[in-house]
C-alpha cells in the first residue's frame, strides 16, 4: 500500500472535531503526522472530541493502515501569539519539520449589527483573521525550509485556509439578478461575521501573492453545501430533518488532502469550492459525489442545502460541472 505523504507533517487548528478532525484522519491515512491544535483538552458536554481523542484516532489509523502516522496534541488558543509560536516550534521539534499549515479554527456569530457587541466582533476577528495570520506567520519559516531543502523534492508545502471564495461575483453589489450574493446572503451573515470570516480569505490572498514562486502554495477551500458537523447539529432547529440535505465533513477532507498534494509552485492563490474541484480537477463521478450526502442517494443534488456565500454564478458553475462541463 502506498503512503504518498509518509514523513510529512501537518499543523491543523480546530482539529479536535468536525472538518479539522476529518482532514487530520485523511492525512494520516496517507502517512502524514499531524499536530492537533485546538482548545478542547477536556470533553465538552455537547460536542464530542478533544485533542487527545483526535490523536488517538490518528495513531490508530497509522497503526492499522501501516502508514506510521503519529499525532501530537496541543492545547492552543490561536489568539495567543506566544502560544502559537511555541506550538509551531513544538511540532517541528517533535516531527523534525513542517510541511502543511491548515487554518481551520473559526468562531461564528451572525447577529445583526445592532444586536452584536464589540466583544463578539473582537473574538471573531482575533480567532478568524488574526489567528489565521499568526499561524501562517510562524509556520512560514518552516514551510519555506521544507520547500527549499535538498531532501524536499516533491514535498510541496502548503498553507490551506477554510475560507469563503474570493470573487467579483461574491462581493459585488451590482449582480443581484445575474450571479451575486448581495444582498440576501450578506444580510444573513451580517457585518461582523462577514468581516471576520472574509478576513481569513484576505490573509490568504496576500500570502499567496507574497509567496508566489516560492514553492509554498497558499489556497483556500470552501464547501458548496452545509456540512454535518456536531456543532451544526447543535445549532440546527431540527437536525434530524435538516441534516438530510447536508454533506459529510469527509468531502471537505477529500478535497483538502488532494489540494495539499498539488505542486505549490503552480497551485497557488486559488479559492476552491470542494465539489467543483473534485469533479473537474480530480475526475470524481456522480456516484463518488453521492456517497458524501448524509441523506443518502435519494436526496437530489439540487436539493442539498448550500453553504454561505455561494453566489448564483457558483451555483450555475456547479450545475455545469455536474453535467461534465
Secondary structure as GFF3:
##gff-version 3
##sequence-region A 1 325
A	DSSP	beta_strand	9	13	.	.	.	ID=ss1
A	DSSP	alpha_helix	18	29	.	.	.	ID=ss2
A	DSSP	beta_strand	33	38	.	.	.	ID=ss3
A	DSSP	alpha_helix	51	65	.	.	.	ID=ss4
A	DSSP	beta_strand	71	75	.	.	.	ID=ss5
A	DSSP	alpha_helix	81	95	.	.	.	ID=ss6
A	DSSP	beta_strand	100	103	.	.	.	ID=ss7
A	DSSP	alpha_helix	118	124	.	.	.	ID=ss8
A	DSSP	pi_helix	125	130	.	.	.	ID=ss9
A	DSSP	alpha_helix	131	148	.	.	.	ID=ss10
A	DSSP	beta_strand	158	162	.	.	.	ID=ss11
A	DSSP	alpha_helix	168	171	.	.	.	ID=ss12
A	DSSP	alpha_helix	184	210	.	.	.	ID=ss13
A	DSSP	beta_strand	217	222	.	.	.	ID=ss14
A	DSSP	alpha_helix	230	235	.	.	.	ID=ss15
A	DSSP	alpha_helix	239	242	.	.	.	ID=ss16
A	DSSP	three_ten_helix	243	245	.	.	.	ID=ss17
A	DSSP	alpha_helix	250	259	.	.	.	ID=ss18
A	DSSP	beta_strand	271	273	.	.	.	ID=ss19
A	DSSP	alpha_helix	274	276	.	.	.	ID=ss20
A	DSSP	pi_helix	277	281	.	.	.	ID=ss21
A	DSSP	alpha_helix	286	290	.	.	.	ID=ss22
A	DSSP	three_ten_helix	301	303	.	.	.	ID=ss23
A	DSSP	alpha_helix	312	322	.	.	.	ID=ss24
###
